[in-house]
Amino acid sequence: HAHVGGITDGVFTLGILVLHEHVTHYDSPAAVPSLPIQAPSALGNVLNSTLYADAYTDAAGLRAVDTPAQMGAPPMYLGRLLLPGGLAPVASLDHVKVVVPCVFHRPKWGVRKLDLSELGGVWDVPILFQEMLVKDGDRGATTLRQLCRGCPGKVLHLGTDYLLGVYCRGGCRKGQPTVHT
């Protein structure tokens, strides 16, 4: 997910089903164009500082939080707390406590679980779609939670674009398969 500009450390498999005669064929695996790599993001980019969190005042932890991490860094923990500077772990992200920016405390940091809208941001659920789901009450929240357990939006969007562009160049057509060397 991070290789297509996402926030998680997840690895997802995406495929398409196309009739053999419609597929663009390549003489060797080396001839297949590679997936364009995009800069990853960080968990801190989707955190909402205006949600209440318990104050976080651990001095060593504050130094770790204030140290900027490299984009695409693996998930970073301080004890059992997830720090905001790296990628988000796919496993149990909805249960782990995260050190988050918080405007309600003097050190400007707090600890809490991620809000459903933040989880939606991690999984690349479009904001307008999230807002529509939230208006739908419990049913919408359940749907958003289910989306946050599947394949992230950027993987679906960019992965599908890549697969169709590489293996169905020019669209699906009848006749002889196209062969690239």
Sine and cosine of phi, psi and omega as CSV:
sin_phi,cos_phi,sin_psi,cos_psi,sin_omega,cos_omega
0.00,0.00,-0.63,0.78,0.00,-1.00
-0.89,0.45,-0.50,0.87,-0.03,-1.00
-0.94,0.34,-0.27,0.96,0.06,-1.00
-0.94,-0.34,0.40,0.92,0.08,-1.00
1.00,-0.01,0.21,0.98,-0.05,-1.00
-1.00,0.05,-0.09,-1.00,-0.12,-0.99
-0.93,-0.35,-0.23,0.97,-0.09,-1.00
-0.99,-0.15,0.27,-0.96,0.09,-1.00
-1.00,-0.01,0.23,0.97,-0.07,-1.00
-0.95,0.30,0.50,-0.87,0.11,-0.99
-0.88,-0.48,0.82,-0.57,-0.09,-1.00
-0.83,-0.56,0.52,-0.86,0.04,-1.00
-0.94,-0.33,0.73,-0.68,-0.03,-1.00
-0.74,-0.67,0.67,-0.74,0.01,-1.00
-0.61,-0.79,0.24,-0.97,0.07,-1.00
-0.77,-0.64,0.50,-0.87,0.07,-1.00
-0.96,-0.27,0.88,-0.48,-0.03,-1.00
-0.68,-0.74,0.64,-0.77,0.07,-1.00
-0.86,0.50,0.60,-0.80,-0.08,-1.00
-0.79,0.61,-0.67,0.74,-0.06,-1.00
-0.95,0.31,-0.19,0.98,0.00,-1.00
-0.99,-0.16,-0.11,0.99,-0.11,-0.99
-1.00,0.04,0.64,-0.77,0.16,-0.99
-0.98,0.22,0.80,-0.60,-0.03,-1.00
-0.97,-0.23,0.50,-0.87,0.03,-1.00
-0.84,-0.54,0.59,-0.81,-0.01,-1.00
-0.90,0.43,-0.53,0.85,-0.02,-1.00
-0.50,-0.86,0.35,-0.94,0.05,-1.00
-0.86,0.51,-0.49,0.87,0.00,-1.00
-0.92,0.38,-0.38,0.92,0.00,-1.00
-0.98,0.19,-0.25,0.97,-0.01,-1.00
-0.96,0.27,0.82,-0.58,0.04,-1.00
-0.87,0.50,0.61,-0.79,-0.01,-1.00
-0.99,0.16,0.40,-0.92,0.06,-1.00
-0.92,0.39,0.80,-0.60,0.03,-1.00
-0.90,0.44,0.78,-0.63,0.01,-1.00
-1.00,0.07,0.70,-0.71,0.05,-1.00
-0.89,-0.47,0.42,-0.91,-0.02,-1.00
-0.90,0.43,0.75,-0.66,0.04,-1.00
-0.96,0.29,0.24,-0.97,0.06,-1.00
-0.96,-0.29,-0.17,-0.98,0.05,-1.00
-0.73,-0.69,0.43,-0.90,-0.01,-1.00
-0.82,0.58,-0.63,0.78,-0.03,-1.00
-0.84,0.55,-0.36,0.93,-0.03,-1.00
-0.96,0.28,-0.25,0.97,-0.01,-1.00
-0.92,-0.39,0.06,1.00,-0.06,-1.00
-0.99,0.15,0.65,-0.76,-0.01,-1.00
-0.99,-0.17,0.91,-0.41,-0.05,-1.00
-0.98,0.22,-0.13,0.99,-0.03,-1.00
-0.99,-0.13,0.13,0.99,0.12,-0.99
-1.00,-0.04,0.64,-0.77,-0.04,-1.00
-0.93,0.37,0.62,-0.78,0.06,-1.00
-0.60,-0.80,0.42,-0.91,0.10,-0.99
-0.91,0.42,0.62,-0.79,-0.03,-1.00
-0.87,0.50,0.62,-0.78,0.06,-1.00
-0.88,-0.47,0.91,-0.41,-0.11,-0.99
-0.81,-0.59,0.10,1.00,0.00,-1.00
-0.87,0.49,0.87,-0.49,-0.10,-0.99
-0.86,0.50,-0.73,0.68,0.00,-1.00
-0.90,0.44,-0.65,0.76,0.01,-1.00
-0.91,0.41,-0.61,0.79,0.02,-1.00
-0.90,0.43,-0.61,0.79,0.06,-1.00
-0.90,0.43,-0.65,0.76,0.01,-1.00
-0.92,0.40,-0.63,0.78,0.00,-1.00
-0.94,0.35,-0.62,0.79,-0.03,-1.00
-0.97,0.24,-0.23,0.97,0.05,-1.00
-0.99,0.17,0.89,-0.45,-0.03,-1.00
-0.92,0.39,0.71,-0.71,0.02,-1.00
-1.00,-0.07,0.35,-0.94,0.08,-1.00
-0.97,0.25,0.59,-0.81,0.07,-1.00
-0.88,0.48,0.69,-0.72,0.00,-1.00
1.00,0.08,0.08,1.00,0.04,-1.00
-0.90,0.44,0.55,-0.84,0.02,-1.00
-0.88,0.47,0.30,-0.95,0.03,-1.00
-0.80,0.61,0.69,-0.73,-0.03,-1.00
-0.89,-0.46,0.72,-0.69,-0.02,-1.00
-0.86,-0.51,0.48,-0.88,0.20,-0.98
-0.83,-0.56,0.98,-0.18,-0.16,-0.99
0.92,0.38,-0.84,-0.54,0.01,-1.00
-0.99,-0.17,0.05,1.00,-0.03,-1.00
-1.00,-0.07,0.72,-0.70,0.05,-1.00
-1.00,0.09,0.76,-0.65,0.03,-1.00
-1.00,0.03,0.48,-0.88,-0.11,-0.99
-0.99,0.14,-0.07,1.00,-0.16,-0.99
-0.99,0.13,-0.17,0.98,-0.04,-1.00
-0.87,-0.50,-0.34,-0.94,0.06,-1.00
-0.95,0.30,0.34,-0.94,0.06,-1.00
-1.00,-0.04,0.69,-0.73,0.06,-1.00
-0.96,0.27,0.67,-0.74,0.02,-1.00
-0.93,0.38,-0.67,0.74,-0.06,-1.00
-0.94,0.35,0.80,-0.59,0.12,-0.99
0.83,0.56,0.46,0.89,0.00,-1.00
-0.88,0.47,-0.52,0.86,-0.01,-1.00
-0.97,0.23,-0.09,1.00,0.00,-1.00
-0.91,-0.41,-0.35,0.94,-0.09,-1.00
-0.98,0.22,0.55,-0.83,0.09,-1.00
-1.00,0.07,0.65,-0.76,-0.11,-0.99
-0.85,-0.53,0.63,-0.78,0.16,-0.99
-0.98,0.19,0.87,-0.50,-0.11,-0.99
-0.81,-0.58,0.46,-0.89,0.14,-0.99
-0.92,0.40,0.62,-0.78,-0.05,-1.00
-0.54,-0.84,0.86,-0.51,-0.04,-1.00
-0.97,0.25,-0.11,0.99,-0.10,-1.00
-1.00,-0.01,-0.02,1.00,-0.05,-1.00
-0.77,-0.64,0.46,-0.89,-0.03,-1.00
-0.86,0.52,-0.75,0.66,0.00,-1.00
-0.96,0.29,-0.04,1.00,0.02,-1.00
0.92,0.40,0.32,0.95,0.05,-1.00
-0.75,-0.66,0.57,-0.82,0.04,-1.00
-0.65,-0.76,0.03,-1.00,0.01,-1.00
-0.76,-0.65,0.78,-0.63,0.06,-1.00
-0.23,-0.97,0.17,-0.99,0.13,-0.99
-0.98,0.18,0.36,-0.93,0.01,-1.00
-0.94,0.35,0.62,-0.78,0.09,-1.00
-0.96,0.28,0.40,-0.92,-0.03,-1.00
-0.86,0.51,-0.61,0.80,0.02,-1.00
-0.93,0.36,-0.54,0.84,0.06,-1.00
-0.93,0.36,-0.64,0.76,0.08,-1.00
-0.88,0.48,-0.64,0.76,0.07,-1.00
-0.87,0.49,-0.62,0.79,0.06,-1.00
-0.91,0.41,-0.64,0.77,0.04,-1.00
-0.89,0.46,-0.64,0.77,-0.04,-1.00
-1.00,-0.01,0.20,0.98,0.09,-1.00
0.87,0.49,0.55,0.83,0.09,-1.00
-0.98,0.22,0.83,-0.56,-0.03,-1.00
-0.81,0.58,0.65,-0.76,-0.09,-1.00
-0.85,0.52,-0.70,0.72,-0.01,-1.00
-0.89,0.45,-0.58,0.81,0.05,-1.00
-0.93,0.37,-0.65,0.76,0.06,-1.00
-0.86,0.52,-0.72,0.69,-0.02,-1.00
-0.88,0.47,-0.63,0.77,0.04,-1.00
-0.90,0.43,-0.65,0.76,0.01,-1.00
-0.92,0.40,-0.65,0.76,0.00,-1.00
-0.88,0.47,-0.60,0.80,0.02,-1.00
-0.92,0.40,-0.32,0.95,-0.02,-1.00
-1.00,0.06,0.17,0.99,0.08,-1.00
0.94,0.35,-0.60,-0.80,-0.06,-1.00
-0.88,0.48,-0.62,0.79,0.00,-1.00
-0.89,0.45,-0.66,0.75,0.02,-1.00
-0.92,0.38,-0.64,0.77,0.03,-1.00
-0.90,0.44,-0.63,0.77,0.04,-1.00
-0.89,0.45,-0.68,0.73,0.03,-1.00
-0.89,0.46,-0.69,0.73,0.01,-1.00
-0.90,0.44,-0.65,0.76,0.06,-1.00
-0.88,0.48,-0.65,0.76,0.02,-1.00
-0.91,0.41,-0.62,0.78,0.06,-1.00
-0.89,0.45,-0.53,0.85,-0.02,-1.00
-0.99,0.17,0.07,1.00,0.08,-1.00
-0.93,-0.37,-0.01,1.00,-0.05,-1.00
-0.96,-0.27,-0.49,-0.87,-0.01,-1.00
-0.99,0.12,0.78,-0.63,-0.03,-1.00
-0.87,0.49,0.48,-0.88,-0.05,-1.00
-0.84,0.55,-0.65,0.76,-0.01,-1.00
-0.91,0.41,-0.59,0.81,0.05,-1.00
-0.91,0.42,-0.70,0.71,0.00,-1.00
-0.90,0.44,-0.74,0.68,-0.07,-1.00
-0.93,0.37,-0.85,0.53,-0.07,-1.00
-0.96,0.29,-0.57,0.82,0.03,-1.00
-0.91,0.41,-0.69,0.72,0.03,-1.00
-0.91,0.41,-0.67,0.74,0.04,-1.00
-0.86,0.52,-0.69,0.72,0.02,-1.00
-0.89,0.45,-0.78,0.63,-0.04,-1.00
-0.87,0.49,-0.69,0.73,0.01,-1.00
-0.93,0.37,-0.64,0.77,0.00,-1.00
-0.93,0.37,-0.53,0.85,-0.04,-1.00
-1.00,0.02,-0.68,0.73,-0.11,-0.99
-0.98,-0.21,-0.16,0.99,0.04,-1.00
-0.75,-0.66,0.70,0.71,-0.04,-1.00
-0.85,0.52,0.78,-0.62,-0.01,-1.00
0.98,0.17,0.11,0.99,0.01,-1.00
1.00,0.04,0.11,-0.99,0.01,-1.00
-0.99,0.13,0.78,-0.62,-0.01,-1.00
-0.68,-0.73,0.43,-0.90,0.02,-1.00
-1.00,0.09,0.40,-0.92,0.05,-1.00
0.92,-0.40,-0.45,-0.89,-0.05,-1.00
-0.95,0.31,0.65,-0.76,0.06,-1.00
-0.91,0.41,0.52,-0.86,0.06,-1.00
-0.99,0.16,0.71,-0.71,0.00,-1.00
-0.87,-0.49,0.78,-0.62,0.05,-1.00
-0.91,-0.41,0.63,-0.78,0.04,-1.00
-0.93,-0.37,0.00,0.00,0.00,0.00
